[in-house]
Amino acid sequence: MSNGAFPISMRDIKFVLYEQLGIERLCEFDKFKDFSRETFDMVLEEGAKLAAEIIAPLNSIADKEGCVYEKGKVKVPEAFHKAFKKYCEGGWIAASVDAEAGGQGLPNSVALATAEMFVGACCSFTTYPGLTRGCANLIESFGTPEQKQMYLEKMYNGQWTGTMCLTEPQAGSAVGDVKSMAKKEGDHYLIQGTKIFITAGDHDLAENIIHAVLARTENAPPGVKGLSLFIVPKVRINPDGSVGEPNDVNCGGIEHKMGLKGSSTCTLNFGDDGKCHGYILGQEGQGIQLMFQMMNEARLGVGLQGFSLGNLAYLFALKYARERIQGVEVTKMKDPNAPRVPIIKHPDVRRMLMTMKAYAEGLRALIYRSAYYADLAEVATDPQEKEYCGNMIDLLIPIVKAYSTDIAFRLTEWAIQVHGGYGYCGEYPVEQICRDVKITSIYEGTNGIQAMDLVGRKLSLKKGALFMGWMKEVNEFIEKHKTHPVFGTAVGQLEQAKNTMVNVSMHFAKVAAGGDPLYPMLNAYPYLELFGEVELAYLLIDQAIIAQNKLRAIFQNAGATTDEAKAKVIDDQADAAFYSGKVYTADFFASNILPKVQATAMTILGGNRSALNIPDAAF
């Protein structure tokens, strides 16, 4: 940890980036040839400084003050303004955007690591630049040269912000039910409709807000095929790029939420007076297609949100457990004069902390690896590697989004438990983190929908090539390390869990082929959890093998050959302690968490249909 009161897992961030993933390899490709590990480290340190000194102080303010809606306008907490200016001046909105488009041109994996720090520092603050980046990316990917010239520079530098407007009162997860209309009129469309739950939909941070709006053109077919995507500025833009008159986009109110109170969640009314101008992105009927091309990035971002907050909750719980003096060690409970100890000495607290550590470090590896796949899918020169990395992103994204965010909520719950009664009080930060993180399992496609995507589409996509590619990677890892002197047993547990997962996958295919799509969907989420446990076990064991090799070298350099000497090295050297933690964490996960795969599989394979068969009236 570093940076004073706001904890950052910088050592683990660098371990995953450099020692596990080896992202320096990206510098061999033309796109990233001007970067090096030294420049990546500078970016990480600057990001950590901004997160700790500028953004983190906003978090409690955001929760206490929230956003204010008055006379059709939204005001964010006043402290956001200075921080937003500094964030934009640093070029962080466009961290991984090509330099030609006004960005820093960083790899996704490095930009993601800085985003972990920013989100943990104040998640509600990061929604404003985050949605801006998402909207600008749509324009950069699908806009005309004129649209790119009009919008990108001002959005990437934060002069204008952006949103994504999909949800309507009758069209949440069922996006095909969108009713907002777009009527062609000259070089633009007249947009009319209401959108709800729009993150960063209105605020006073920027002079203009650019909305990406899904709407239905005249005579469009029903369902998702009839949707088109439009750029709709809050304020019209003059030919010279300056802002002009209002564009008939009005905020009807903001939601009063459980968490993320500094992020404005708005109802937006488009075209109440029939004067809302929108400009099409792509062609009519391509709306959902264009949105889905950006979906992987958006869902990776939400997975990162959840993980960042869950990890922060773990770090606060760890700090509290080391400082809170309560009770005596279990072995001395009958001695009234025994010294009182920090609660980290109590077995039940250690179990919770170890569970949190394993999940947090495993999720970081999963999310960073997915971002690295995205980098390689873009720059790899080998067509097979390029395709493989793209396949792995498609397969893992539902797990990144759903598994990460649900586990993150549990991490915050356990963090509250470690704090005891204080964790339930606003005096400590974990209760806010618990409230803030919950939305991540809901927006950007609920976690149940992610599971349906995994089971209903991804497993069979490209005739099963995605799943087969993943299985080949894990099988090669198992074959290489199954006789490992330290982790052979854990690798064997991984192989057993993987084989069980394959059996469940084949069972789903058999049931679906028999004309029963309901049973696989009933068990899609348990299967996604099962997949997540196997993937994390693989990544944590991989980390532990790397760490074991590094630890052995440290012991050799120190001349530590006895257990006592090795223990002293671990006490004295931070790197030795870090690598030792990796070894114990993988062992814990393989022995205490991975076995749950067998119980989940037994449940799925058991075939119970009670949840499907019960009459609605009997619930």
Phi, psi and omega in degrees: 000157181207177173064048168060232189292331179266112186279137178231133181275056187298322181297319180285326176302312181289327177299312182294315183296312190261317187272327179268310183272329183065051187292349176303337178301330180300332182291349177281344181267150185306319185300327185244019186295338181274000179257164176208174177300324181298317180290324176299317179298320178298318178297315181297318181292320177295320177297318179296321180295314179297317181298313186285319189269328187252315188273316184303321178298345180283340196297309180291327176298315180302320183287322184280319183272319182062191176264153182238132177252119179221125174051046175081004181238151180245133174246132175273167175307137186304325182295341180295331189296311180296319181295319179297321178298315180293320179300315181290321179299330179281355179075022187285336178300321185250037186304317183255012177278143180306144180301326180298333180264005177103013182254183177277341179073022181287155170299151177304321184295323178285316178300322180296322180296321176292324179297326176304317181292316182296315182296316178299324182294313177197096185298318184296324177297319185288348178293330182291307175292329181296314178291328176298314179299316180298316179293316179297324178297323177298316180293319180296323183279325191232357183282162174285163176306323179293319179294319179298316180295324183290319193251322197298310184302314183289332177281317181291335177265001174085003177296322171242151175246181183215167177216172172237120186247096179246309193289138174231166182308322182259000186224085175266262176295330179276074187296337179295348180270009178304134181247350180306139188248153177225118181249124183295132177212098180067233183271008180218181176239149172267118184262135178216128179159176181237133175244142180236166179057039183270109180293132180061027185293330175209145181186180181241028180275336187219161183282344179210153177234125183258116183261133169264113192242127171275128179210168186249124179283167180299138178064018177287148178293158179291165177080191186293335182291345180264006184266141176235162184244133186231145169270122182230101178286145175296320178240133181298154185247128179287161180305331180274005178092354178279161180278146183243234184272161178301149186254028176059040172244119186231142177272123181270355180151170177237156180278147175257106198253167176294321182211191183046047187288341177277355177259121182285124177248109198246153161265126181242130178252120181256125170075032176302328180256011177071023186235024182269114181268131175235155184232124190290142170259127183071220182244164175301139179085359181262004189306307184290327178298316179293318179300317184289335176292338178260000189293323180301315180296318181296317182286327172299319179297320179288322174302319177296319177305307182300309181301315183302317180288320177297318178296319179298319178300319177299313182297321177292322178295320179297315179299315181296317182296330179283335186258331186283116179267124182197122175075182179242169178296148185305322183290350183238023186296334182274357181261106182294343181261005180296145180294143176283146189233159172298147185293348176294345177280347184274131185306318183293322177293319179297323178297315179296315180297320180293321177298316180295316180300315182297313180294315183299313182288327177292319179293322177300315179299317180298313185288316179295322179297321179296319177295323178294321174302319180297320177299311182292325178297334180274320191251345184302139180267341177279117183303323181293317178295318179302312180293318181299314181296320175298320178297318182294323176299311182301319182290317190274341184304317178300327179286317177304314183286309189277309182297317181298316186285325176289319176296322180300319178298321178293324177300319179292324177297313179296325179297319176298318181297319178299321179287345184067215182300328179295330180294337180275355185253151182291350178298332179247154192281347192288332180292325176293319180299320179299317179291320182293323189282339190300325183297337186294338177276354185252309186275169187061038182091111183304160184294333174295322178292324176300319180294320177296322177297317180297309185282318185280335184235308192291322182297326183259357183299139181054043180057036177084009185297325181296310182293321179295323178295317177298316182297322179297317179299313181292320178299319179295321177296315180297314182298323182290327190242008186294339178254018180303133185296334181256319189249014179303319180295316180296320178295323176296321176295321177297317180297318179297316180294320179297316179297322177297317179297320178298318179298318179295319179299316179293325178296317177302315181298320181293316180295315180296320179295335178277005176092018180239090179280344186289319184295316175301322179290326176300325185252013182298317183290315174305324178293318179299318177299318178301314179300316180299319179296318180293316180297316179294322177300315178303312184290322180289322177293321175301315177299317184295323179293318175299313183295321180299319178296318179293321181295319179300318179295321178296316179297318180297316180297328181272354183068026181271109182246340179260161178300322180295318180292321179294321179298323179292321177299317179297323178291326188269333187244123183299320180295321179296319178295319180298310182294324176298321177299322178297319181296312181293324183295315179296319179297318179297313183297315182296327185267334187246336184247316182302325179302341178299337179304320183294318179293318179298316180297319180299320178297313182295315183288344181293336173081012182293130184243022184303318182294334177276326188273337183298132177297147180305321183291344184270354179294000000 
